[in-house]
């Protein structure tokens, strides 16, 4: 059966492997989850510096592939895929900060919270 037999209602062949209804509102975003990452060092809460996030999330520095679906975007901000567990990210970042000496011997706690997604442009779409 040739492609002419599969022509859809618009008179065009269907797009190969694409179903626009399944794309949802993530087409304009790189990652599905936005995380806020704060560090508490010596009792002071502050956003985790971008430099630390960048180095931690690079496999060259950590040797771990588990955070490959993460992109640091600003101080205290990262975008991640759905496979990354925020609790595991916090624990691993705490361990890395202590191991690399970034915190000068002070006690450290990392707090990772998921930010709600702004679904701009989705309000007019048909439900999936």
C-alpha positions as a printed NumPy array, in Angstrom:
array([[ 0.   ,  0.   ,  0.   ],
       [ 1.529,  3.336, -1.056],
       [ 1.396,  6.656,  0.74 ],
       [-1.574,  7.769, -1.383],
       [-3.721,  5.177,  0.381],
       [-2.816,  6.721,  3.742],
       [-3.712, 10.332,  2.919],
       [-5.512, 12.008,  5.812],
       [-8.515, 14.353,  5.731],
       [-6.366, 17.366,  4.766],
       [-5.177, 15.641,  1.61 ],
       [-1.647, 15.21 ,  2.922],
       [ 0.116, 12.09 ,  4.099],
       [ 0.309, 11.76 ,  7.903],
       [ 3.433, 13.121,  9.613],
       [ 5.837, 10.304, 10.254],
       [ 5.556,  9.14 , 13.856],
       [ 4.086, 12.407, 15.16 ],
       [ 0.827, 12.917, 16.965],
       [ 0.433, 16.574, 17.954],
       [-2.049, 15.686, 20.717],
       [ 0.667, 13.768, 22.581],
       [ 3.076, 16.704, 22.557],
       [ 1.049, 18.639, 25.128],
       [ 2.545, 21.911, 26.329],
       [ 6.15 , 20.811, 26.587],
       [ 7.041, 21.688, 22.999],
       [ 8.487, 25.094, 23.946],
       [10.411, 23.802, 26.948],
       [13.639, 21.889, 27.117],
       [12.783, 19.987, 30.294],
       [ 9.531, 19.106, 32.025],
       [10.499, 20.034, 35.575],
       [11.794, 23.28 , 37.076],
       [13.671, 22.944, 40.376],
       [14.699, 25.487, 42.974],
       [17.918, 24.444, 44.698],
       [18.914, 26.208, 47.911],
       [21.827, 25.54 , 50.243],
       [21.865, 26.143, 53.982],
       [25.446, 26.772, 55.097],
       [26.085, 27.773, 58.688],
       [22.367, 28.418, 59.173],
       [22.152, 30.833, 56.225],
       [19.79 , 29.934, 53.367],
       [20.798, 31.05 , 49.868],
       [20.37 , 29.88 , 46.279],
       [22.986, 27.35 , 45.244],
       [25.543, 29.203, 43.081],
       [25.309, 28.491, 39.369],
       [28.995, 27.566, 39.279],
       [28.415, 24.763, 41.809],
       [25.33 , 23.489, 40.003],
       [27.121, 23.545, 36.674],
       [30.095, 21.569, 37.966],
       [27.986, 19.104, 39.953],
       [25.639, 18.32 , 37.088],
       [28.459, 17.705, 34.599],
       [29.381, 14.052, 34.332],
       [33.053, 14.99 , 33.857],
       [33.188, 16.156, 37.485],
       [30.929, 13.608, 39.181],
       [31.283, 10.523, 36.973],
       [27.549,  9.87 , 37.499],
       [25.086,  9.561, 34.629],
       [22.012,  9.846, 36.862],
       [21.828, 13.638, 36.486],
       [22.382, 13.814, 32.712],
       [18.817, 15.104, 32.253],
       [19.525, 18.296, 34.185],
       [20.474, 21.766, 33.051],
       [21.515, 24.508, 35.482],
       [19.996, 27.801, 34.335],
       [20.709, 30.327, 37.129],
       [21.717, 30.568, 40.782],
       [19.413, 28.152, 42.605],
       [17.595, 27.064, 39.426],
       [17.77 , 23.96 , 37.257],
       [15.563, 22.322, 34.674],
       [15.368, 18.536, 34.73 ],
       [13.687, 15.582, 33.156],
       [11.107, 13.536, 35.006],
       [13.58 , 10.714, 35.728],
       [15.528, 12.814, 38.24 ],
       [14.429, 12.38 , 41.844],
       [14.67 , 15.769, 43.645],
       [15.439, 14.085, 47.007],
       [18.282, 12.062, 45.483],
       [19.598, 15.235, 43.837],
       [19.672, 17.011, 47.222],
       [21.494, 14.139, 48.947],
       [24.055, 13.736, 46.154],
       [24.714, 17.49 , 45.966],
       [25.254, 17.632, 49.751],
       [27.763, 14.779, 49.526],
       [29.558, 16.424, 46.59 ],
       [29.811, 19.794, 48.351],
       [31.379, 18.168, 51.413],
       [33.717, 15.976, 49.337],
       [34.993, 18.866, 47.191],
       [35.455, 21.254, 50.115],
       [33.231, 23.95 , 48.6  ],
       [31.739, 24.762, 52.008],
       [34.906, 25.138, 54.102],
       [33.986, 22.582, 56.764],
       [30.622, 24.148, 57.632],
       [27.562, 21.921, 57.972],
       [25.488, 21.997, 54.785],
       [21.928, 21.091, 53.878],
       [20.536, 21.212, 50.342],
       [16.838, 21.894, 49.801],
       [15.34 , 21.029, 46.411],
       [11.77 , 22.049, 45.629],
       [ 9.823, 21.685, 42.426],
       [ 8.362, 24.88 , 41.03 ],
       [ 4.958, 24.81 , 39.344],
       [ 5.141, 25.033, 35.58 ],
       [ 3.697, 28.092, 33.912],
       [ 1.595, 26.575, 31.193],
       [ 1.436, 29.653, 28.993],
       [-0.258, 29.001, 25.697],
       [-1.892, 25.789, 26.907],
       [-5.201, 27.256, 28.018],
       [-6.605, 27.246, 24.482],
       [-5.577, 23.712, 23.616],
       [-7.938, 20.791, 23.559],
       [-7.412, 18.31 , 26.397],
       [-5.251, 15.305, 25.57 ]])
